[in-house]
Amino acid sequence: MLSMLARLFKALNAETSPWALAWAFVLGMFMGLTPLFSLHNVIILFLALSLRINLSGFILAWLFFSGLAYLIDPLFDWIGESLLLAPALEPLWVSLYENPLARLFQYNHTITLGSFVFCLLITPIWAPVAYKLIVTYRSRVKAWFDRLRFVQVIKGTKFFAMYQKVSGLRGGSL
């Protein structure tokens, strides 16, 4: 867990695109807030592994939002139940349930449907917020931290220079 956090901080401090990190947080949100054993999570995991996003950020967001999901499951249940009981959507739900492939997505379950719809609705907000947090971190927090005297002393030592040389030889991973 600590090495994953270290990799995330390294990605935050590196020249990794802020959008790549933000989308890792968005995909981690989808995995964490929706029930784990569902077909759409297989698709999201495939996207996370095939796109150029930070996997440490994805996994940490997944873990964070998994814990948060327990607190807001009643909201997901209410959203899903409201959608499933809406008379105007009844033909849609019947056709989806009659289709064997669509039934694999399990959108006839209130929490699965509610959490997925919640994630779809919150993504246009969460992606720019995550991007802004990353950019703000890089411009303010990292700059402030680098100005601290003890950080400058540590960066000036031979040990730190040797560490950078060795970590660069191993691909830069912690």
N, C-alpha and C positions, 0 to 999 in steps of 0.2 A: 504494500500500500504506500509506503514512504517512497519507494523508487518510482511508483506511478506519479505521485505528487511532484517528485523531483523532475520527471520527464515533462510534466505539464508546465512547471515553472520554466524549464529550459525552452519549451516551445513558446511560452508567453514572452520570453526575453529574446528569442531568436528572430530571424527574419521571416518566420512562417507567416503566411497571409492571415490577417485577422479574420477574414471570411471563412478560411478553412477551419480555424478554431471555433468560430461561431456556429458553423454548420455541424461540427462535431458535438457541440452542446445541444443543438436542436435535435439531432438524431438520438443522442443520449436521453433527451427528454421524452421522445416518443417511446423508446425502449423502457424507460423507467416508469412512466405514468400508465402505460397500457399493460394488460395482463401478459405475462412473459410467454406463455405457450399459445401463441396465435400466429397465423400465417403472415399477417402484415409485419410482425417482428422479424420473421425470417427474411423478408424483403428488405427491411431496414438494416438488419445485420449485413446482408449482402451489399447494400449501398455503402455502409460504413467501412467495409473491408475493401471495396473496389474503388471508392473515391479517394482523393488525396486529402484526407482529414486527419487530425491528430487523434490517434487511438486512445491515448491516455486521457485526453479531454472527453472523448466519447464514453469511456468506461467510468470515469469519475462522475460525469453528468448522469449516467445511467444509475449509478449507486445512489447519488443524491436524490434524484427524482423518484427512485424506488421507495425510499424512506418517506418522501413527501406524499406519495400516492396513498399511503394508508390514512393520512389525515384528510385527504379530499375525496376519498372513495364515495362518501355519501353524495357529493356533488355529481360525480360521474354517474352514479346510479340514478339520480334524479334526471339528469340530461338524457341518459339512455332510455329511461322509462317514458319520459315526455315524448321523445321521438318515436318510440315503438308504439305508443298509444295514440299518436296523432292520426285522426281519420283520413286526412289527405295523403298520408304516406303509406297507408295500408297496402295498396297495390304494389308499391315498391318492395315492401317487406315480404309479401307473399311471393313475388317473383324471385327475389333473392333466396328465399328459403327453398323454393322448388328447384333451384339450380344447385347441383351437387358441388360445383367448384366454389360458388359464392357462399355456400353453407360452411366451407372450411374456414372462412374469415370470422365466423362466430359473431356476426353483428346482430344476431337475435338475442344476445346476452346484454343486459342493460349496462353493466360496467364496461364491457368491451366497447360497445358502441359509444357510450358517453365519454369514455376516456379518449377514444380515437377522435371524436368530433371536437372535444376540448383541445386536444393537441393541434388539430388542424386550425382551429380558431385562434390559438395563442401563438402559433408559429410566426405569423407576420409581425407580432410584437416582440417575441423572444429573440428572433434572429438579429434584428437591429440593436436591441438592448445588449445582447452578448457581444456584438461587434463593438459597440460604443464602450462597454466595460473593458474590453481588451485594448482598444486604442488609448483609453484614459489610463489604464494601468501602465502601458508602455511609455506614455508621455509624462505622467506625473509620478507614480509610485516608483517605477524603476529609476527614473532620473533622480528622485529624492534619495533613494537607497544608495545609488552610486556615488552621491556627494558625501555620504557619511564618512567620517575620518577612519573608522576601523575597517570599513570596506576598502578604502583606498590603500590602507596599510597592508591588508591581506592580499590585494591584487598586486602589490609591489614586491611580494616575496618571491624567492626562487621556487618555493614549493608550488605556488599557484601557477607560475610559468610552466613548471614541469607537468603539473596536472593538465593544463590546457594542451600541452604538446602530446601527452599520452592519450587524453580523451579524444583529440583530433585524429590520432592514429587508429583508434578503435571505432571511428565513425561518429564520434561526438556523443555517444549515448552514455547516460549515467548508469 
